[in-house]
Amino acid sequence: MNTACKYIDPILQLLSKTWMEEAWEAKRRSRLRGWYATEGRRILDLIDDLMKLYEERCRGQS
C-alpha cells in the first residue's frame, strides 16, 4: 500500500469529525447557513475529492 493510501482514511476521519464539530458550533450560534455556504461546503468538497482519490488509487490495495 502506498503512503497516500495509508493516510487517506485517518485524514477523512479527522475531516469528518472537524466538519461535525464546526457545524454543531455554527448551529449553536445560529450561523449554520452562513457557515455552510462558506466553510462547510469547502470541507465537504475536500472530503468528496479524497474519497474519489481513494476509490481510484487505493481500492484493493493492502
Summary of the structure (lengths in Angstrom):
residues: 62
radius of gyration: 14.1
end to end distance: 5.3
largest distance: 44.1
contacts: 155
relative contact order: 0.21
helix: 84%
strand: 0%
